[in-house]
Amino acid sequence: MSEIPASPSEPSASQGVGRAGTIMVASLLLSRVLGLVRDSVISGYFGRTEFTDAYRLAFQIPDLLFMLVSGGALSSAFIPVFSEYWHTGREKEAWKVFSTVLTIMSAIVFAFIAMCFVFALPIAKIVAAGKVATNPEILPLIAKMSQILLPAQYAFFIGGLMMGTLYARRVFSIPGLGPNIYNIGIIFGAAVVGHYMGRGVEGMCWGATVGAILGNLVIPFAVIRKMGMDFQPSFDTKHEGVRKVFKLMLPVILGLSLPSVFGMIMQFFGSYYDKGTNSTLDYANKLMQAPLGIFGQSLALAVFPVLTQFFTQGKMDLFRRQLDSTMRTVMYLTVPASVLMAMMAPQLVSAFFKHGAFKAEDVGPTAVCLRLFCIGIWAWCLHPVIMRAFYSIQDTKTPVIIGTVTTGIFVLLILALRGSMGYLCLPLAGSIAPMIMVVMMAVVLTPRIGGIDIKGLAITLGKAFVGSLSVVLVGGVVANTSLGSLEHGKVATLAITLGAFLVSMWGYYFITKALGMPESAYVERAMAKINRKRGA
């Protein structure tokens, strides 16, 4: 990420974004790799059946709980408020806000978990309506797995709050462990509990819950306690900071923003199609999520505390420059990645999933879904950055309103396209909707912060697509020759795909450098670092 000049009084604020971004990219890269290993293990042991569909649908109830209690907004609303107190010398007040919010949210989340546990069966009948209608015997399994998964939600909610205190203090390594331990838990649940201990797909749910509690609750608690946590249970809702946190959360609770409900809507409509459809959509979506986690979410998390600090200190010129730089970086990195994923979708699906119970005939449908998902990857990656720009200026209402409108557009697109496209309307609509969303958010945010270089961003996006012609060329040659054969085996197919990526990225670098894109300097700096290490 390009760095911006900082004032002498705050030399490390913007410079820390690059370092934090590196940490987050590394941890989320590991998370995505483990996520792909996790899905590869699942596909190998369980394939693409009504039971893997049930496993995906079992997450609908925990996801519904997450949406109702606004888990995603909790940390995003908490971090700006905690940072405001922390960076203005009021650490004691910051911990007061933390203690009160944690106490209140613990009570609320426990109540919701208990309610969902008791009513798991009727709720499952609603969220998995299509699958239950054609295969009612699967309903008890969906409900049981949902009950196993519910305790993990407390870890996500409260763990997110504890990690928020670490983000506010620029500690990024520990929060990065959470997703990795969670994925390891699912892998253990699939391979050991599910396969060798005979628990089937249910074993993955046990692994997910244990992994979530360890990675998102136990470890962060131990770390912030060691760093001097001052927790005193409190229900003091009159505290100004506490009221501000819940005020920031309220719009998200009342809204149905697209990123929050996208997976639920997709799985709901997918349940009305043939067995294996929910799994197909999920496998393709998980591959699509890789660049989102590595580039979009990591850079958004890294820049969030800095944008919050700039806003708190009134340095809006630095705020705008850092935001523009981050968004251009996201575009530069995600466009070629998405093009290559679309070009070599069958090879990627085969390399990661085709073994064991996942047969050759399962590759085609998954690859088609992946290609349709790839259309909107750049927008999905840009969204978390723009959203956190809103959160940094303590505005959670506007992005939720835009996200809710986009959710309506997403559903309308599904209804309009499903008659002619079947379940393929879901990934296509899931690419069109986020593009509309990020454009709307950028346009609305511009006057709020004194300007976004929308023209410059559009030029960056256009040049990135021009640069990606090298990706199209290399990907096309590989995919349409014997190199692209799906009969090479997993390791060989993956090696060929990675080779194509490296070759095409060099072409992308030279083209974008010739086009005068400043982001191409990232490659030069990375190579310089590697050369220095070799010479050391």
N, C-alpha and C positions, 0 to 999 in steps of 0.2 A: 504494500500500500504506500502511495506517495506520502511524504511527510510535508507539513507546512511549517513555516517559520513560527516560532513561539516567542512570546515576550520573555525578557530576561527574568521576570518574576515567576514565570511558570514554564521553565525550559523543557520539562519532561512530559507535559500533558499530551500534546499531539504526537510527540515522538514515541510515547508509550503505546500508541495505537498499533504501530507496526509490530512492536514486540509482543503485545497482547494478541494481535491478530495471528502472529506466528504460532503462539502457544495454542490458541483456539483452533487454528487450522490443523495443527498436529494432533490435538486430542480428538477433534471431530473426524479427522481423517482416519484415525485408529478406530473410532466409533463406527464409522461407515464400513470400514473393512471388516470389523467384527460383525456388523449388521449383515453384510453380504455372506460372511461365513455362517452366521446364524440361519439365514434363509436358505443357504445351500444345504445345511444339515437338515433343516425342516423338509426341503424338497426331496432330499435323498431318502429320508426315513418314511415320510408320509405322502409325498407326491402332491397331486392336485385332485382332491376328492371332496366328497361331502363332509368328511371329518375335518379336513383343513379349512373348508368353508366355515364350519362350526367354530373352529378356533378363532378365525378372523372375526366372526360375528359376536363371539364372546366378549370382545373388547368394546362392543357397542355400549354396554351398560356403564362400564368405567369411564368411557369417553363422554357419555351423557352426563355423568356426575361431574367430570372435569369441566364440561361446558356450563353446567348449572351453577357451580360454585366459582366459576371464572378462574380456574387455576392458572391459566396462561397469563392473565392480567395481574395476578397477585404480586409476583416478583417485579413485573414491569412497572406497576404502580408504586411498589415499595422502594425500589432502588433510587428514583429521583428524590424522594422525601428523605430517605436515610442519608443519601449523599449530601443533600442540602444542609442537614444538621452536622454531618461528619466533617465536611469541608469548610464549615464556618466556625469550627472550634467548639461545637456543642455535642461532644461525644456522648455525654450522659443522657441527653435528650434523645439522641439517635437510638440508644439501647432501650430507652423507655418506649419508643415507637415500636421497635422490634418486639419487645416483650408483650406489649398489649395486642398487637396484631397477631402474633403467634398464639396467644391464649385464646382470643376470640375465634380465630380461624380453626383452631384445633377442635373447639366445641362444635362449630358448625359442620366441619368435615366429618367428625365422628357421627353426628346425627344423620347426615346424608348417607354415609356408608351403611349404617344400621338399617335405614329405610330401604336402600337399594338391595341389601342382602335379603331382607324379609320378602320383598316383592320382586325378586329376581325373575321368577317364572313368568308372571304376567307382563313384565317389562320386556323380557326377551321375546315374547310372542309378538310384541309391537315392533321392536327394532329389527327383527329378522323375519318380518311378516311373509315375504315371498318364499323363503326357504321353508318356513314352518308349514305354509299352505301345501307345499308339494311333498314334504317329508316331515310330518308331525313328530315322528319318533326322535328327531334330532333335538327337539326343544329342551328336554331335561339336561342334555349334555351341554348345550349352550348356557343354560341358566347356572349349572354347577360350576362351569369354568369361569363364568362371570363372578360368582361368589368368591372363588379362589383369588381372582385378580383384584377384588375391591380393596383389600388392605394396602395394596401398593399405592393407591391413590393418596393416602395420607402421607406417604413418603414423598411423593411428587409435590404435593401442595406445600407441606412444611419444609421439606428439603429445599424447594425452590426459594423459600423465604430466607433460609440460612445461607444458601449460596448467594443470595442478593447482597448480604453483608460483605461477602468476599469480593464480589464484583465491584462494589462501591469502593473497596480498598485496593483495587487493582490486583487481586489475587485470582488468577484464572486457571491455574493448574489443577487445583482440587475439584472445582466444579466439572472440569473435563473428565474426571474419573467416573462420574455417575453413569453416563450412557454406556461406557465400556463395561462396567461391572454388571449393569442390567443385561447387556447382550450376552455376556459370559454366563449369566444365570439361565437365560433361555436356552443357550447351547447345551449347558449341563442338563437342563430339564428335558430337552429333546433326546439327547444321546444316551443319558444315563437313566433318569427317572422314567422317561417316556418309552425308550426302546428296550433297554436292558432290564428295567424293573417292571416292564409290562403295563405302564399307566397310559400308554398311547399319547394322544395330543394333550391330554390333561396334564401330563408331566411338564410341558412347556409353560403352563400357567403357574405351576408351583415354582419353577425356576425364575419366571419373570417377577413374581412377588418377592422372593428372597433377594434377588439381584437388585430390585428397586429399593428395598429397605436398607440393604448394606450400602449401596452406592450413593443413594440420594438422601439418606437420613443418618445412619450411624456414623459414617466417615466425616461428613460435613460437620456434624455436631461435635465430634471429637476435636476437629481442627479449630473451629471457632471458639470452643471452650479453652483450648490451649492458647489461643491468641488473645484471650481476655474478654470473653463474652460476659456481659452483665445482664443476666436474665432473671427477672422477678415477675411471676405471674400477675396479670392485671387485666381488669375489664374496664379500664378508664377510657370510655368512649368520648369523653369531653376534651381529651388532649388534642391540641390543634393539629399535630402531625398525624395522629391516628385518624382523625376526621378527614384529613387531606388524602390519605391512602385509600380509604373507602370511597371517598368522593371520586377519585380517579378510577377506581374499580367499577363503580356503578354503571357507567355506560356499557362496559364490556359484558356485565351480567345481563343487561337488558337487550343486548344485541345478539346477532347471529352472524358474526363475521366469517367470511369464507374460509380462512385458514383453520378456524376452530371447528367447523362442521363439515369441511370438505370430505374427510375420510368417512364420516358417519353417513353422509348423503350418498356417497359412491357405493358403500357397502349395502345400504338399504335398497337402492335401485338394483344393485348387482344380485341381490338375493332372489329376484324374480326371474333370473335366467338359469340355464342348465347348471348341473353340479360342476364344481370346479371354477365357475366364473368369478366368485369372490376371491378365490386364491389367485387366479390369473391376474386380476386387477391389482391385488396386493403385491404379488411378485414384481410386476412391472412398475408399480408405484414406488416400491422400495429401491429399485435401481434408479429411478428418476430422482429420488430423495438424496442420493449420494452427493451430487454437486450442490444441492441446496444446503446440506449440512456442512460440507467442506468449505464452500465459498460464502454462501449467503448468510447462514446463521452464525458462523464463526466470526466473520467480519462485523456483523451487526452487534453481536455480544461484545466484541472488542471495542467498538467505537461508542457504544451506548454510554459508559461512564464518562468518557471525555466530552461528548456532546452535552451531557447533563451538567458537567462542571463548567463548560463554556457558557451555557445558558444561565446558570446560577451566578456566575461572575460577570455577566453582561457582555461577554466577548463574542458578539454575534458574527463579526467578520470571520473569526477563526471557526466558528460553528459552521458557517456556510461553506467555507473552503474545505473543511474536513469532510463534510457530508458529500459535496460534489466529488471529491477525490475518492471516497469510499464507493460511491455508486458507479463511477467510471471503472474502478478496479473490478467490481463484481461483474459488470458487463464484459470487460476484457477477458476475464477468466471463464465465464460460464457459456458464452456463445460458442466457442470452438468445441468445448466439452459436449454440449448438447447436440451439435451437428454430428460429431463423431459417434455419439451414442445412437443417433437415429440411423446413420449409415450402417453401423455394425450391430444393430439390435439383435439379430438372430445369434451372432457369435457371442455376444455378452450373455444372453439368456442361456445359451448352451454351456458356456464356460462355467457359469455360477450355479446353474440349477439342474442340468441334464445328467442325472445319475440316479441309480437306485430306482425309487418309485416314480421319479419324474422322467417320463418317456420322451422319445423324439417327437411324437405327435403333440406334445404339450408345448414345444418350443415356439411354433408358429403363432398361436393366439397370443402368447405372452409378448412376443417380439412386436406384433402389430400394435398392441396396447402401449408398449414402451415408445414406439415411434410417435404415436399421437401425444403422449405425455411430453416428449422432448420439445415439442413446439413451444411450450410455455415455460421451459426451465428458467430462462433468463428473467422472466417476470417473477416467478416464485422466489428466485434468489434475491431479487431487488426488493421485494416486499418487506422482509424483516428489517432492512436498513431504513427504509422510509418510515415504517411503523415506529421504530425506536427514535427517529427524529421527532415525531409527534409526541411520544412519551417523554422525551427529554425536555420539551417545553411544557410538560405537564398537561397535555391535551390527549386524553384517551377517548373522548367522545367522537371526534371527527373521524379517525381511522375506523372506528367500529361502525359508524353510520355508513361510510363508504363500503366497508366490508360486508355489511348486512345487505346493502343494495346489490352488491356483486353476487351475494349468495342467491338472491332472487333471480338475477340474470343467469346464474349457473343452472338453477332448477328449470327455468324456462327453456334454456338451450337443450337440456336433457329431454324435456317433454316434446320439444319441436323436432329433435333429431332421432329419437329412439325408434320411431316407426320405420325409418329408412336405414338406420345404422345398427340397430340392436344395442348390445352392451358396449359397442365401440363408441357410442355417443358420449359415454362417461369420460374416457380420457381426453377426447377432443374438447368437450365442454370444459373439462378441467384445465385445459391450456388456454382457451379463449378468455375465460372469466378472469384469471389473474392478470392478463395483459390489460384488460379494461380497468381492473382495480388499481394497478400501479400508476397508470396514466392519470386516473382521477385523483389519486393521492398526491402525486407530484404537482398537479395543477393547483390543488387546494392549498398545499403546504407553501408554495412559492411566496404568496403575499404575507404569510404568517411569520416568516423568518427573514424577510427582506430580499428574497430572490433565490431561485435555483437556476443554474445554468442549463435550462431544458434544451436549448438549441445545441449546446455542447454535448449533452448526454445523448441526444438523437444522433449527432455526428459520430460519437463514439460507438454507438450501437451499429450504425450503418457500416463504419469501417471494420468493426469486428466481424460482421457478416461477410464483407469483402475478403478480409484476411482468411476467413474460414473456407475459401475456395480451395486452399491447399488441403484442408481436411476432407473436403468432398472428393478431391482427386485421389488422395491416398486411400481413403475409405472405400471409394468406388472400385479401385484396382483390387484391393484385398477381397472385398465382398463378392466380386464377380469373377474371381479366378480360383484356382485350386487352393490358394492360401486361405480362402474363406470357407472352405469345406467344414461342415459340422462333424465330420468323422475323424478329425485329428485326435480327439481326446481332450479332456478338460485342460490339462496343463499346457499342451501345445496351442490350443485355441486361445487361451488366455495370454500366452506369450506373444502370439501373432497380433492379438488385439492391442496389447501394450506396446508392441513394436510399432504398429501403425500409428498409435497415439503419439509416441515420441517423434517419429519422422514428420508427421503432419504438424506437430507443435513447432518444430524448427522452421518449417515453411511458413506457419502462421506468424512466428516471430519476425522473420525477414520481411514479410509482406507488410505487417503492421508498423514495422520500423520505417519502411519506405514510405508508408502513408503518413508518417509523422506522429504516430500515437505515442504520447509520453509514457504510457503504461508499459511499452516494450522495454523500457529501461529496467523494469523489475527483473527480467531475465538476465540482463547484464550484471546487475548487482548480485543476483543469486550465484551466477557463474564465478564472479569475483570472489565471493565468500568461499566457494568450494575450492578455488585455486589457492586462496590464502591458507586454508586448512591443510591442503596437500603439501604446501611449502613449509608449513610449520613443523 
